[in-house]
Amino acid sequence: MLTIKGLSRKIIHFRNARDWAQFHNPKDVAISLTLEAAELLEHFQWKNPAEIEKHIKSNKSEISDEIADVLYYVLLLSHDLGIDPLKALSAKLKKNAKKYPVRKAKGRHTKYTEYK
């Protein structure tokens, strides 16, 4: 079973074997991450829920590739910036738990502070 560290090592090896680190500054990696996220979003754009369900079934491999591309750039940027993505996510979940308490946010799609 692969770990985040194991995946990160594979990504860095892939990049370094091709001598691409010279092109991977944080700005351009963040741009690439955004572009890949937009490619993922294209799978769902302009589709109603029924169309999305059908599209997912017939395009799961392509959607999977886009998710992989997003994860690739998240892990690459995390490595290059010295950020442990699991620790970052854990810390963010703690912040969000305080920011969005269940008793105020449960079942609401709008920010709980918008309710009086």
C-alpha positions, -999 to 999 in steps of 0.1 A, spaced: 0 0 0 14 34 -10 17 62 15 17 99 9 55 99 15 59 70 -9 38 88 -36 58 120 -31 90 101 -35 77 86 -68 66 121 -80 100 136 -72 118 108 -89 96 111 -120 103 149 -121 140 146 -114 146 119 -139 133 143 -165 152 173 -151 120 193 -147 127 207 -113 142 237 -130 108 246 -143 89 239 -111 87 271 -90 58 274 -66 39 299 -88 40 276 -119 32 245 -99 2 263 -83 -9 273 -118 -6 238 -130 -26 226 -100 -54 251 -108 -54 241 -145 -57 204 -136 -85 212 -112 -103 231 -140 -99 200 -163 -116 180 -136 -144 205 -133 -150 204 -171 -164 169 -166 -193 183 -147 -198 217 -163 -233 223 -178 -246 189 -168 -277 184 -146 -275 157 -118 -287 129 -141 -262 138 -168 -234 139 -142 -243 105 -129 -243 91 -165 -210 109 -173 -193 96 -143 -202 60 -152 -189 64 -188 -159 85 -181 -146 73 -147 -111 66 -161 -107 101 -175 -121 116 -143 -96 94 -123 -68 108 -144 -77 143 -136 -80 136 -99 -45 120 -101 -32 151 -119 -45 173 -91 -30 151 -64 3 150 -83 6 188 -81 -6 190 -45 21 165 -35 47 182 -56 40 216 -42 38 203 -7 72 187 -11 88 217 -26 75 240 1 83 216 29 47 212 40 34 178 52 0 176 35 -14 152 61 -4 175 89 -17 205 70 -51 188 64 -54 177 100 -47 212 112 -72 227 88 -99 202 99 -93 214 135 -97 250 124 -128 242 104 -143 223 134 -140 255 155 -151 278 126 -181 256 117 -195 240 149 -219 212 142 -247 227 162 -246 259 140 -236 245 106 -252 210 103 -274 206 73 -268 242 60 -252 251 27 -247 287 37 -223 299 63 -239 296 97 -232 333 105 -257 342 78 -286 329 100 -301 350 127 
